[in-house]
Amino acid sequence: MENKVRCGQNDLFSDKDCMIPMNKNMNPETAVILLDNILRIMSFESFGKDKSAHIVGGEEALLKLIREGKIDSDKPTNAQNGKWHCNAAQVLLHCRCAKKYNGRKKKNK
């Protein structure tokens, strides 16, 4: 609970693998409670393969986490285009630090 990490413009509170954006007036214990509530709710939800890969930092990172058993995934149908179901709470626990998005860059002609 004592580690603070700077990522872009946000202060992040690091608790093992969890990164929580900190409000200036927020108590660290409150942030941990809020994160716990979010993860409990999201544990009953699932993301598809593309959404999960985007959150964790790419398809290779997602497949590595699935192989290591850190993310539970399921593909109910054996079809080539069948939808993957990845546990949303576990995906969110392994999210990468997102960069600030400024929109598309315009090409100079």
C-alpha positions in Angstrom: 0.0 0.0 0.0 2.9 2.3 0.3 4.0 2.4 -3.4 2.9 5.3 -5.6 3.7 5.1 -9.3 3.5 7.9 -11.9 2.0 7.0 -15.2 1.4 9.9 -17.6 -0.6 12.6 -15.8 -2.3 10.3 -13.2 -0.9 9.3 -9.9 -1.4 5.6 -9.5 -1.6 3.6 -6.3 0.1 0.2 -6.6 -1.1 -2.7 -4.4 0.7 -5.8 -5.8 -0.7 -6.1 -9.3 -3.5 -3.5 -9.0 -3.1 0.0 -10.2 -5.8 2.5 -9.0 -6.1 6.1 -10.1 -5.9 8.2 -7.0 -8.0 11.3 -6.3 -6.1 13.9 -4.2 -8.7 13.6 -1.4 -9.1 9.8 -1.6 -7.9 7.6 1.2 -5.9 4.6 0.0 -8.1 2.2 1.9 -11.2 3.7 0.2 -9.5 3.1 -3.2 -8.8 -0.5 -2.4 -12.5 -1.0 -1.3 -13.7 0.5 -4.5 -11.4 -1.6 -6.6 -12.6 -4.7 -4.7 -16.2 -3.8 -5.4 -15.6 -3.3 -9.1 -13.7 -6.6 -9.4 -16.5 -8.5 -7.5 -19.1 -7.2 -9.9 -17.0 -7.8 -13.0 -16.2 -11.4 -11.9 -19.6 -12.4 -13.3 -19.0 -10.7 -16.7 -16.9 -11.7 -19.6 -15.0 -9.9 -22.4 -14.4 -11.2 -25.9 -10.9 -12.0 -27.2 -10.4 -8.6 -29.0 -11.5 -6.5 -26.0 -9.4 -8.6 -23.6 -6.3 -8.3 -25.8 -6.7 -4.6 -26.1 -7.0 -4.2 -22.3 -4.0 -6.4 -21.4 -1.7 -5.0 -24.2 -2.1 -7.3 -27.2 -3.0 -10.8 -28.2 0.4 -12.3 -27.3 0.1 -10.9 -23.8 -3.4 -12.3 -23.5 -2.4 -15.7 -24.7 0.6 -15.7 -22.3 -1.7 -14.9 -19.3 -4.2 -17.6 -20.4 -1.4 -20.2 -20.6 -0.1 -19.2 -17.2 -3.6 -19.6 -15.7 -3.9 -16.0 -14.7 -7.0 -15.4 -16.9 -9.8 -17.9 -17.2 -11.1 -18.3 -20.8 -13.6 -20.4 -22.5 -14.7 -21.0 -26.1 -18.0 -22.8 -25.9 -18.2 -23.7 -29.6 -15.4 -25.5 -31.4 -16.1 -23.4 -34.5 -13.3 -21.3 -36.0 -15.2 -18.1 -35.6 -16.6 -19.0 -32.1 -16.6 -16.3 -29.5 -14.1 -16.4 -26.6 -15.2 -15.6 -23.1 -12.5 -14.2 -20.8 -13.2 -13.4 -17.1 -13.6 -9.6 -17.0 -12.2 -9.2 -13.4 -9.1 -11.1 -14.2 -8.6 -9.2 -17.4 -8.9 -5.9 -15.5 -6.4 -7.0 -12.9 -3.8 -7.4 -15.7 -4.6 -4.2 -17.6 -1.7 -2.2 -19.0 -1.1 1.4 -18.3 -3.0 3.2 -21.0 -1.5 6.2 -22.8 -3.5 9.4 -23.3 -5.4 9.2 -26.6 -5.5 12.5 -28.6 -7.5 11.2 -31.5 -6.3 10.3 -35.0 -3.3 12.1 -36.4 -3.9 14.0 -39.6 -1.7 13.2 -42.5 0.1 16.2 -44.1 -0.2 16.4 -47.8 
